Amino acid sequence: MGQIAGGAIPLDDNMGLKNALDKLERLTSVLRKAEPLDSPDANNPVHALQAATETAFAPASPEFESSSSIGRKPRTAPPAAPTLLSMKQASVMTTLSVSSIKRMMAAGKFPRPVRLGESRIAFVDAEIHAWVRARIAERD
C-alpha cells in the first residue's frame, strides 16, 4: 500500500473506485464473451472499448533482456515502506473512538503502536487492516 500523503487515499482504501473498476471488469468480460476479438473492427464501438480496456488493464510486460544481462538475476524492487497511521486515522479506519482504541490497547486487544517520539505514536496500516479482517472473520 502506498502512503497517505497530501490527502491522497490508497486504491485499496477507496472502495468507490475499487467497486467501479470491478464493475467495469465484469462488463468488459461479458463483452469479451459476446464479441470475440478474432477480427477486431475499428468502427465497432464494442471492439474499441474492449481494446482500450484490455490495454489499460494489461499487466506490464517484462522488458526485453539485453545480452549483457543474460545469466543475471532480475532486479527486484525494494520493499515498500510501511504506511503509518495516526490515532485519528486509525479511529476513522476502524470506526472506533480514540478512547475505545486506547482501552483496547491497554487490554492488549488492538495492534500495538509504533512510538515515534515522546508523545507521538502511530499504527502500521497493514496491522490495522489485518485486525479489521480478523473482526470480520469472527462474525461468521
N, C-alpha and C positions, 0 to 999 in steps of 0.2 A: 504494500500500500504506500501511496505517496504521502508526503507530509502535508498537513493542512497549513497553507501559507497564504496570507493575504485574503482569507475568507474562502479560498477555493475548497471544494469538497471532493474527496477522492471518489472515483467512479463507483467503487463498491458501496459507498455510503449514500449515493444519490439514487434512491430507489425509483424515482420517476424516470430518470434517464435509463436506468437498467431495465425497467419494465418496457419502455418504449423500444429499446434495442431488441429485447426478447420478442416483442410483438412483431417488429419488422423482420426478424429472422424467421418466425413462424410463417408470416405472409409470404416471404420470398421462397421458403421451402415448398409451400403449396404451389406457387407459380412455377418453380423449377419442375415439379412433378407434372403439372398440367402442360407446360410448354417446354419440351426438350430443346436444348441449345445445339442440336446437331448441325443445323444450318441457320445460324442467327440472322435475323433480318433487321438491318439497321433502322428500318422505318417502323418496325413493330415496337410500340412503347413497352410491352411486357418484356421483350428481349432486351431492350435498352436498360430497363430497371434491373433486370437480372444481372446483366453485365456490370452495371455500376455497383450494385450491392456486392457481388462476388469480388470485385476489385477492392472495394472498401473493407470487406471483412476477411480477405485472404490473409493467411499468415505470411509474415515476412519471409522471403526466400533466402536461403543461405547464400552468401556471396561466393562467387567462383574462386576456388583456391588457386593461388599462383604457384608456379613451380618451386619457388623458394620456401613455401610453407608446407610442402608435402612432407609427411612424416612427423610434423609437429602437432601437438595437441591444440585444439581450438581454444581460443581465449574465452574465458567465461567472465561475465560481468561481475563486478564486486557486489556482495550482498547489499541490499538497500538498507539504509539506516532505519531503525525502528522509529515509528512515529510516537511522539509523546503527547498525551492529552492532559490538560489542566483539570482541576477538580470540577470546574463548571462544565467543561466539555464532557467529562465522564458522567456527570449528572444528567446532561442532556441526552447523551447516548443511551443511558440505561433507564431514563425517566424516573430516577430516584432523586430525592432531595440530597443536598450536600450533607445534612445532618444524618440522614439514613445511611449514606455511604460511610461516614465516619463511624457510626455504630457498628456497621457490618465489618469494617476494617478492624475495629477493636476486638470483635468476636472471631476474627480470622475467617470470615465468610465472603471476603471480597479480595480481588487481586491486590498484592502488596504494591505500594507506590515506590517510585524511584526518588530518592532525595536529591534535589538539585542545589540546594543551599540550606542555610539555617532555617528559613521559614517557607521554603518552596518545595512542593512535591509535584510529581507528575505520574501518570499511569501509562503503561505500554499499551498502545492501541490494540495490538493483536491479543493481548491478555484480556482486555475488556470484551472484545468480540468473542473470544472463546468462552468467557464467563456467561455472556448473554446466550450463546448457543447451548451451553450446558443447562441454563434455566429453561430454555425451550424444550430441550430433550427430556427434562424431568417432568414436564407436564403430561407426557404420554403415559 
